[in-house]
Amino acid sequence: MRLSLCNEVLAGRPFVAQCALAAELGYDGLEIAPFTLSDDPLTLNAAERRVIRRAVEEAGLAVTGLHWLLVAPRGLSLTDPDPAMRRRTREAIQALCELCADLGGRYLVHGSPAQRRLPDRDIHAAKGWALEAFGVAARAAEKAGVTYCLEPLAPRETNFVNTVGEAVGIVEYIGSNAFKTMIDCSAAGLAESESVPALIKRWLPTGLIAHVQVNDPNRKGPGQGEMDFVPIIAALKSGDYAGDIGVEPFIYEPDGPGVAAHAIHYLRPILQEAA
C-alpha cells in the first residue's frame, strides 16, 4: 500500500518543490488535482506532460492518480440541462483519462460534487445524463489502461451518490472493470451507517473498491480528529488491499506542509505495524 499525498495540500509551492517536499516527508507518490497544473489542464501538450512526470519521478515518487477532476476548465457538469455543457464534460473526462495515463497514474477519483449535483427539476433526466457520462468514462479508462472511480460524498457536498452502496449500484450498471468506486474516510464517516472498517470488510471482497482516501470527518488530516485509522488500515490489510492510500485533508492546520507531515508521521507507523 503506497501512501500518496494529494498535491493541492502543497499548492502554494512550485510543482517541483511540491515533489521534493512530499519525498522528503516520506510519501511514495502524489495524487494530482489537475487544476493545480493549469487553468485548463486538458490543453497540456505532450512535452509539458513529460516535464510533470519527470519532476515526480526524479524526486523518487510516482503519480498515483488524479482527483478533483472537473474543477478546471470552468463550466463543466454531468447533469446540467445544457447539452453543449454536458458534451464538453464528457470530452473532458476522456481527456483526463489520457492525462492520467500520460503522467503514469493508475486511477482517477470522480468527486467534483458541484459538477454532478442533481437539479431541482428533471432529476430522472439528470441521472440519465450522469450515467451516460459514466459510460463514456468507463470506455475512456479502458482505452487508457486506468481505473475510473466514482467517489461517494456526504450529503452536505452533493445530493447525488452519497454512499458506497449507491456507487456500487452505478458501477454494476456500467459493468466495466475500468469503472469502480472507492472509500473516502471523511465522507464515509459522515454519510454511512456503518463504520469505515465495516465498509471495507463488506465491500473490498467484491473487487469494486479501487482506491481509499484518508481524512477525518472534521475535514482535517488523519490523526487530527476522532477517527481511529488503526482498524481502518487493519481492515485493508486483512482484505489484501493492494491499491494506494491518498492523504486528502481539506483544512490545513497549521498549514499545508504541517498537515502533510503530521499525516504521514501518524500513518506510517500504523502501516508498518500492519505489515
TAFEN-V670490 format. One record per residue. PHI is phi in whole degrees, -180 to 180 (NA if undefined). BURIAL is b if it has 9 or more other ideal C-beta (glycine too) atoms within 8 Angstrom, else e. D_FIRST is the distance of its C-alpha to the first C-alpha in Angstrom with 1 decimal. Layout:
phi	burial	d_first
PHI	BURIAL	D_FIRST
PHI	BURIAL	D_FIRST
//
This chain:
phi	burial	d_first
NA	b	0.0
-87	b	3.8
-95	b	6.6
-121	b	9.5
-98	b	13.0
-69	b	15.5
-72	b	18.2
-66	b	21.2
-61	b	20.5
-112	b	22.0
-65	b	24.3
-73	e	27.4
-104	e	26.6
-57	e	27.1
-59	b	24.1
-61	e	24.1
-69	b	24.2
-59	b	21.2
-61	b	19.2
-63	b	20.8
-70	b	20.1
-60	b	16.5
-67	b	16.1
-62	e	18.5
-74	b	16.6
107	e	13.5
-72	b	11.2
-93	b	9.4
-165	b	11.1
-119	b	13.6
-102	b	13.9
-96	b	17.6
-89	b	20.5
-56	b	23.1
-66	b	26.0
-77	b	25.0
-91	b	25.7
-170	b	29.2
-64	e	31.5
-137	e	31.3
-64	b	28.0
-71	b	29.3
-91	e	32.0
-61	b	29.7
-84	e	31.1
-60	e	29.5
-66	e	30.3
-65	e	28.8
-66	b	25.6
-65	e	25.5
-64	e	26.2
-63	b	23.3
-64	b	20.8
-65	e	22.4
-61	b	22.2
-67	b	18.4
-69	b	18.1
-68	e	20.9
-83	b	19.0
86	e	16.2
-111	b	13.8
-130	b	13.0
-78	b	14.1
-83	b	11.3
-180	b	13.9
-123	b	17.0
-150	b	18.2
49	b	21.7
-73	b	23.1
-107	b	26.8
-73	b	27.8
-135	b	29.4
-70	b	31.8
-68	e	33.8
83	e	35.4
-113	b	32.8
-165	b	32.7
-77	b	31.9
-121	b	34.6
-71	e	37.5
-63	e	40.8
-74	e	41.4
-64	e	40.6
-66	e	40.4
-65	b	37.6
-66	b	35.7
-64	e	36.3
-61	b	35.0
-67	b	31.8
-62	b	31.2
-65	e	31.8
-64	b	29.4
-61	b	26.6
-61	b	27.4
-66	b	27.5
-68	b	24.1
-62	b	22.5
-66	b	24.2
-61	b	23.1
-58	b	19.4
-63	b	19.9
-64	b	22.1
-86	b	19.6
92	b	16.9
-77	b	14.8
-109	b	13.3
-150	b	14.3
-125	b	17.0
-107	b	17.2
-93	b	20.8
-95	b	21.8
42	b	25.0
-62	b	27.0
-66	e	30.4
-85	b	30.3
-127	b	29.8
-62	b	32.2
-80	b	34.8
-73	b	38.4
-70	e	41.1
-118	e	42.9
54	e	42.1
-63	b	38.8
-61	e	39.0
-64	e	39.5
-64	b	36.6
-62	b	34.2
-64	e	35.5
-64	b	34.9
-64	b	31.3
-63	b	30.8
-61	b	32.5
-66	b	30.1
-67	b	27.1
-64	b	28.6
-62	b	29.0
-61	b	25.4
-62	b	24.4
-66	b	26.8
-67	b	25.7
-66	b	22.0
-57	b	23.1
-65	e	25.3
-84	b	22.7
77	e	19.9
-126	b	17.6
-116	b	16.7
-100	b	18.7
-111	b	17.5
-82	b	20.3
-97	b	19.4
-67	b	21.4
-129	b	23.0
-67	b	25.4
-57	e	29.1
-69	e	30.0
-100	e	28.1
-157	b	29.3
-104	e	31.4
-137	b	29.5
70	b	26.4
-104	b	25.6
-129	b	23.7
-61	b	21.0
-59	e	24.0
-65	b	25.9
-64	b	23.2
-60	b	22.8
-58	e	26.5
-71	b	26.3
-59	b	23.5
-67	e	25.6
-66	e	28.7
-68	b	27.2
68	e	26.1
-127	b	23.8
-67	e	20.5
-95	b	19.8
-126	b	20.4
-137	b	18.2
-123	b	17.4
-157	b	14.7
-122	b	14.8
-103	b	15.7
-63	b	16.2
-62	b	19.3
-63	b	21.0
-64	b	20.2
-65	b	21.6
-96	b	24.7
-112	b	25.3
-96	b	24.2
-83	e	26.3
-98	e	23.4
-70	e	20.9
-62	b	17.3
-59	b	16.3
-66	e	19.2
-60	b	18.2
-62	b	14.8
-65	b	16.7
-78	e	19.3
-102	b	17.7
-59	b	14.3
-64	e	16.5
-73	e	18.5
80	e	16.0
-98	b	17.0
-97	b	13.9
-110	b	12.0
-162	b	10.4
-137	b	10.2
-115	b	12.0
-110	b	12.7
-170	b	16.3
-95	b	19.3
-56	b	22.2
-79	b	24.4
75	b	22.6
-92	b	21.5
-77	b	18.2
-59	b	16.1
89	b	18.3
-111	b	21.4
-152	e	22.6
-86	e	23.1
-69	b	19.9
-94	e	18.2
-92	b	14.4
-62	e	14.4
-68	b	15.2
-67	b	12.8
-65	b	9.7
-63	b	11.8
-67	b	12.6
-63	b	9.1
-63	b	8.7
-68	e	12.3
-90	b	11.9
59	e	9.5
-65	b	7.3
-119	e	5.5
-90	b	5.7
-99	b	5.3
-118	b	6.7
-94	b	10.1
-89	b	12.4
-133	b	15.8
-77	b	18.8
-114	e	22.2
-108	e	24.4
-104	b	24.1
-126	e	25.7
-79	e	26.9
-164	e	25.8
-57	b	22.9
-60	e	22.0
-66	b	22.7
-71	b	20.4
-64	b	17.5
-68	b	18.2
-61	b	18.6
-62	b	15.3
-75	b	13.2
-68	b	15.7
-80	b	15.3
-82	b	11.5
-60	b	10.7
-63	e	13.0
-65	b	11.8
-65	b	8.3
-65	e	10.4
-68	e	12.8
-79	b	10.7
-66	e	9.5
//
